[in-house]
Amino acid sequence: MKNPKRRSMAAMILVCAVSFPFLPQEVPAEAFSGRIVSLAPAITECVFALGAGDSVAGVTEQDVFPEIVKELPVVGGYLDPSLEKILALSPDLVIGIATFHAKLLERLSSLGVNTLPLTIHRGLDGVEGALVQIGDRIGREDRAKEVWKGIEVQLANLESEVRRAFPLGAPSLLVVVWHDPLTVAGGVNFINDILDRIGIPNAAADILYTFPQMDPEGIISRDPDIILVPQTERGMSLSPETLKKVLAGLSIRAVENGMITSVSADLLFHPGPRAGEAARSLLEAALLFPGAKNEKD
């Protein structure tokens, strides 16, 4: 029997993947209208950001934003959506992740359901691809460009805030996803790209994997100023208190200075149109560091 904690951790990590479609299918964007089933929170957020939220007929158990999605029919978890539940919603379009939902999407296509497979992209630039490509598919191309432009403006403004708050350089952050095994956000993912974009060092940026495992000695050698623990609104997640016990007594600045705090996993692990909010949450965590200059200073 699979360990439910490990399965929950896997779901939490994998949900972070946002994607962008590879090839458009046969139905032209201008002809699209109908019911959409989304198989990932990031996809759902993209559809709503593009102004097509009224078309969303079904979502996953991990969907929490916008608030209205909590009232929509659930087709299962991100990792295990139900074919039967999807078909029961009579969708006109099912959007999923090619890597994780390939067989399901193929089965739906064979049953005559229009599907849109998306290819997981491990960085911030995939958000633009997701918005533009989904926009093309559902006839919201102009809106997609507007949303992405807004994200770019937010990130640029936050970069300026970081420079003002930390004229001598921002403190380093380490995002710890899980404690058993100890898993962190490495240098190839959405979180790292946001940190890099706004000028906050990722203490694990040198590890060129998405979510690598790390032993305590690895954290000691990198000695982060702040350790962040992403917490989900739904499902199991690590708490700062638990991580403090795991790292207690180790020679790590963040541990010794009490700089272990939580941040929204639903922002960091749903790389989509809320990228600016995700970046803001990371900056707010950094501003907890002693010596940070607030706008009021």
HELIX and SHEET records of a PDB file:
HELIX    1   1 PRO A    4  VAL A   15  1                                  12    
HELIX    2   2 ALA A   29  ALA A   31  5                                   3    
HELIX    3   3 PRO A   41  ALA A   49  1                                   9    
HELIX    4   4 GLY A   53  SER A   55  5                                   3    
HELIX    5   5 GLU A   67  GLU A   71  5                                   5    
HELIX    6   6 LEU A   83  ALA A   88  1                                   6    
HELIX    7   7 ALA A   98  SER A  110  1                                  13    
HELIX    8   8 ASP A  125  ILE A  138  1                                  14    
HELIX    9   9 GLU A  141  ALA A  165  1                                  25    
HELIX   10  10 PHE A  190  ILE A  198  1                                   9    
HELIX   11  11 PRO A  216  ARG A  222  1                                   7    
HELIX   12  12 PRO A  240  LEU A  247  1                                   8    
HELIX   13  13 ARG A  253  GLU A  256  1                                   4    
HELIX   14  14 ALA A  265  LEU A  268  1                                   4    
HELIX   15  15 ALA A  275  ALA A  286  1                                  12    
SHEET    1   A 5 VAL A  18  PRO A  21  0                                        
SHEET    2   A 5 THR A 115  HIS A 121 -1                                        
SHEET    3   A 5 LEU A  93  ILE A  97  1                                        
SHEET    4   A 5 ILE A  36  SER A  38  1                                        
SHEET    5   A 5 VAL A  56  GLY A  58  1                                        
SHEET    1   B 4 LEU A 182  VAL A 184  0                                        
SHEET    2   B 4 LEU A 173  HIS A 179 -1                                        
SHEET    3   B 4 ILE A 226  GLN A 231  1                                        
SHEET    4   B 4 ILE A 260  SER A 264  1                                        
END                                                                             
